[in-house]
Amino acid sequence: MQRKAIPKQIRQRVYEKYRGRCAYCGSAIEYKDMQVDHLVPLYNGGADDVENMMPACRSCNHYKRASSLGEWRKQLEATTKTLARDCYTYRNAVRFGQVTETPHKVVFYFEQEAANV
Ligand SMILES: [Zn+2]
């Protein structure tokens, strides 16, 4: 489905929500590289407004895709299990102490921001 382009002044407001950082991983992003993600996906009834729009880096937008935040968090928290299952090099790196797994809850950047207010 082709969506209407987001007006420039709306994009600018989305960009400024987290002072030029990705709402999910917290990386600094250039305005021109920002992708606008809908926190609650539109198909799930999310609103097409600034409140629901999140500035996202290309990688986060790609990996979140149309997942809910909860689904994506679960995927991220399972990353080391997925790597251990699928990747011989990763298993070797763990076995020889090159990688130390530190399982913890994923807290997205915008959640950390909200907690610091
Ligand atoms: Zn990101």
Residues whose N, C-alpha, C, O or C-beta is under 5 A from the ligand:
A	BS01	ZN	C22 Y24 C25 G26 C57 C60
